[in-house]
Each structure stands twice: as C-alpha cells, then as structure tokens.
Amino acid sequence: MAGQFSGKVAFITGAARGQGRAHAVRFAEEGADIIAVDLCDQLDTVAYPMATPEDLDETVNLVEKTGRRIVAEHADVRDLEQLKAVVAKGTDEFGRIDFVLANAGILPAAGEQGAQIGAFVDAVDVMLNGVYYTIVAALSSMLSHGDGGAIVITSSAAGFRPVTVDFGTASHGAAGYTAAKHGVIGLMRHFAIALAEKNIRVNTVHPGGVATPMIYNEAMAEWSAEHPSFSPSQQPLLDNPPVEPEVISDTMVYLCGESGRYLTGVTLPVDGGQIIK
Ligand SMILES: NC(=O)c1ccc[n+]([C@@H]2O[C@H](COP(=O)([O-])OP(=O)(O)OC[C@H]3O[C@@H](n4cnc5c(N)ncnc54)[C@H](O)[C@@H]3O)[C@@H](O)[C@H]2O)c1
C-alpha cells in the first residue's frame, strides 16, 4: 500500500543517529525518498562522542530496508556550499524536495569543552546558522515543482526556557544552545511568512529530553552530578517513560502530512509539560 508520502522527498540533517535517523526511517516507511546529511565527525567543544560514518551507514541500511531510496552524504550544516552540493546530488537522483527537517544539533554544555568560548560559537553556528543554510540550500528545489511543502526546525524546550538554571550551569555552550534554540523561532516565523504564498509551511518542534546519545552519555551524567540543580529543571510534568526519538518522528509526520495542512508558524512543544512546570 502506498504511504502518505509516496512520491515525496525529505531532506534531513543530522540523520546518522538519534532523532534524525528515526525521522529518515519513518518518512521512508511513509513512502518518501530521503536525502540525508550528517557531519559524522567530532567537534572539540562537544564533550560526548558525536556520530560516526558507521552510524550514517546504518541509517542507509534501515531506510533501504523499507524499500525506499536514500542519498546520504557527509556534510557540515555550517557550510552552505556543502549543503548545496548534497541537495544537487539528491535532486539529480530523486527530482525534487518536499520536506526539510532541520534537525542537526550539538549540546556543548558539559565539561571543560562547554566552558570554552568556542562552545557558544559552535552552538550558534550549527543550530542557528546551520538551520538557515539548510533551508536556503533546499529552497530552490522545493520551489521548482510548485506543489508546496513543509519545513520543520528542531528547536528544544530550551527554545522557551534556558538550559542554564543558575550561575554554576551557565557554560558558554549552554548559553549558545539556548540562544540558537530561541533564535530558530525567529527564523521559522521569517520563513513561514515568506513562504506562505508558495504553499510551504514552516514550524518548529520543541522536544523535552529525548533518549538519544546527546543526553544519555558519560559527560552529561558527570555534568548533571556536578550540578544537582540541573536535572530537576529538565523533568516533564507527565510521569511517562523517557521520550523515544520515534515520538518526535510522529510529530514530524503530523506536521508534514495532510494532518498539518492548517499549521504554519507554530512552535510545538513535545515535552510532557516540561516548559510549564
Ligand atoms: N536529545 C534531546 O534530549 C533533545 C532535546 C531537545 C532538542 N534536541 C534537538 O534534537 C536534534 C537532534 O538531536 P538528537 O537528540 O538526535 O542528538 P544526536 O546527537 O543523537 O544527533 C544529532 C546529530 O546531528 C549531527 N550533527 C551535529 N553537528 C552537525 C553539523 N555541523 N553538520 C551536520 N550534522 C551535524 C550529529 O553528528 C548527530 O548525528 C538536535 O537539534 C537537538 O538539539 C534534542
């Protein structure tokens, strides 16, 4: 049976693992072909291990198992030319882009790494500039077919409430994360207004804690232990099990599909009530 995204193409950043991988697999299950990028390398301001080339290979494997096609490339969202090259390759292969999931991110808050001024710069480069470049790179392909489309930017609960809870947790990386995740709300509104006449809807999703290596890692555990004020601030209202990446994928499908046809300019928390706690 054809899925709701049959004949559509999704461009997904940060697709080697975590939420990006889950989105790639879920959109493929719904019938979309996938253009995936990931840095697959370490940034020295990030205290936990980032994704590897093998992780991206596994995403390719999982998408192909669904029967859909994937173009997957190593690329840095901080580099517009690299993104344009991937989009060109993907568009040559699949002919179009309908959906953009600007998902790539880092959480450079913890450890000595997060205390470097470069952690602020990297956070903003990856999660604000990188989101802008992702959308700019994909836009001409989205506009070329005239069928509209949808863009979803992954912000965070930190798009509403800072990661920092007191002086001790105010690392440069935490500041950059908060600034970038607030900043993409502005970008989203900019594009929602600019692209409405092209029938392209633009929204942000704001997850609370999601069970991925970004937060489940040794460096983060140590940082949380050193700063007992931090973990309680990240707790949801609802007493649910930790949010799996697939829950966020459901939200992406909802926003990109027919179900989301009246939604644009929306900041949608998927945080179990964390931000109102
Ligand atoms: N995990 C959480 O609790 C949580 C909560 C709220 C928001 N988020 C956001 O969700 C998104 C996905 O994160 P995740 O939880 O899947 O973490 P993750 O670390 O598993 O995945 C992030 C991916 O982005 C890639 N990436 C990082 N910098 C890149 C760059 N410069 N260019 C290309 N790719 C790059 C990484 O290699 C990695 O594969 C991020 O934007 C993150 O900030 C995560």
The ligand as an SDF file (V2000), in Angstrom:
LIG
                    3D

 44 48  0  0  0  0  0  0  0  0999 V2000
   18.0590   14.6020   22.8850 N   0  0  0  0  0  0  0  0  0  0  0  0
   17.3920   15.5780   23.4850 C   0  0  0  0  0  0  0  0  0  0  0  0
   17.0790   15.4900   24.6790 O   0  0  0  0  0  0  0  0  0  0  0  0
   16.9610   16.8000   22.7250 C   0  0  0  0  0  0  0  0  0  0  0  0
   16.0090   17.6550   23.3080 C   0  0  0  0  0  0  0  0  0  0  0  0
   15.5780   18.7730   22.6170 C   0  0  0  0  0  0  0  0  0  0  0  0
   16.0820   19.0350   21.3500 C   0  0  0  0  0  0  0  0  0  0  0  0
   17.0170   18.2040   20.8030 N   0  0  0  0  0  0  0  0  0  0  0  0
   17.4860   18.5220   19.4620 C   0  0  0  0  0  0  0  0  0  0  0  0
   17.1700   17.4490   18.6080 O   0  0  0  0  0  0  0  0  0  0  0  0
   18.0520   17.4280   17.4860 C   0  0  0  0  0  0  0  0  0  0  0  0
   18.5730   16.0290   17.2660 C   0  0  0  0  0  0  0  0  0  0  0  0
   19.3870   15.6620   18.3610 O   0  0  0  0  0  0  0  0  0  0  0  0
   19.4760   14.1500   18.9160 P   0  0  0  0  0  0  0  0  0  0  0  0
   18.8070   14.1410   20.2240 O   0  0  0  0  0  0  0  0  0  0  0  0
   19.0330   13.1950   17.8620 O   0  0  0  0  0  0  0  0  0  0  0  0
   21.0650   14.0440   19.1900 O   0  0  0  0  0  0  0  0  0  0  0  0
   22.2150   13.2190   18.4360 P   0  0  0  0  0  0  0  0  0  0  0  0
   23.4980   13.7300   18.9910 O   0  0  0  0  0  0  0  0  0  0  0  0
   21.9590   11.7680   18.5430 O   0  0  0  0  0  0  0  0  0  0  0  0
   22.0350   13.6240   16.9030 O   0  0  0  0  0  0  0  0  0  0  0  0
   22.4450   14.8560   16.3920 C   0  0  0  0  0  0  0  0  0  0  0  0
   23.0560   14.6090   15.0250 C   0  0  0  0  0  0  0  0  0  0  0  0
   23.4460   15.8680   14.4420 O   0  0  0  0  0  0  0  0  0  0  0  0
   24.7020   15.6900   13.8070 C   0  0  0  0  0  0  0  0  0  0  0  0
   25.4250   16.9500   13.6590 N   0  0  0  0  0  0  0  0  0  0  0  0
   25.9530   17.7200   14.6470 C   0  0  0  0  0  0  0  0  0  0  0  0
   26.5920   18.7790   14.1470 N   0  0  0  0  0  0  0  0  0  0  0  0
   26.4560   18.6980   12.7980 C   0  0  0  0  0  0  0  0  0  0  0  0
   26.8960   19.5130   11.7240 C   0  0  0  0  0  0  0  0  0  0  0  0
   27.6480   20.6150   11.9500 N   0  0  0  0  0  0  0  0  0  0  0  0
   26.5660   19.1550   10.4640 N   0  0  0  0  0  0  0  0  0  0  0  0
   25.8200   18.0300   10.2240 C   0  0  0  0  0  0  0  0  0  0  0  0
   25.4050   17.2050   11.2100 N   0  0  0  0  0  0  0  0  0  0  0  0
   25.7150   17.5370   12.4860 C   0  0  0  0  0  0  0  0  0  0  0  0
   25.4340   14.7260   14.7450 C   0  0  0  0  0  0  0  0  0  0  0  0
   26.5570   14.1150   14.1110 O   0  0  0  0  0  0  0  0  0  0  0  0
   24.3340   13.7520   15.1290 C   0  0  0  0  0  0  0  0  0  0  0  0
   24.2370   12.6660   14.2420 O   0  0  0  0  0  0  0  0  0  0  0  0
   19.1290   18.4630   17.8150 C   0  0  0  0  0  0  0  0  0  0  0  0
   18.8660   19.6760   17.1320 O   0  0  0  0  0  0  0  0  0  0  0  0
   18.9780   18.6620   19.3160 C   0  0  0  0  0  0  0  0  0  0  0  0
   19.4660   19.9160   19.7340 O   0  0  0  0  0  0  0  0  0  0  0  0
   17.4680   17.0970   21.4660 C   0  0  0  0  0  0  0  0  0  0  0  0
  1  2  1  0
  2  3  2  0
  2  4  1  0
  4  5  1  0
  4 44  2  0
  5  6  2  0
  6  7  1  0
  7  8  2  0
  8  9  1  0
  8 44  1  0
  9 10  1  0
  9 42  1  0
 10 11  1  0
 11 12  1  0
 11 40  1  0
 12 13  1  0
 13 14  1  0
 14 15  2  0
 14 16  1  0
 14 17  1  0
 17 18  1  0
 18 19  2  0
 18 20  1  0
 18 21  1  0
 21 22  1  0
 22 23  1  0
 23 24  1  0
 23 38  1  0
 24 25  1  0
 25 26  1  0
 25 36  1  0
 26 27  1  0
 26 35  1  0
 27 28  2  0
 28 29  1  0
 29 30  1  0
 29 35  2  0
 30 31  1  0
 30 32  2  0
 32 33  1  0
 33 34  2  0
 34 35  1  0
 36 37  1  0
 36 38  1  0
 38 39  1  0
 40 41  1  0
 40 42  1  0
 42 43  1  0
M  CHG  2   8   1  16  -1
M  END
$$$$
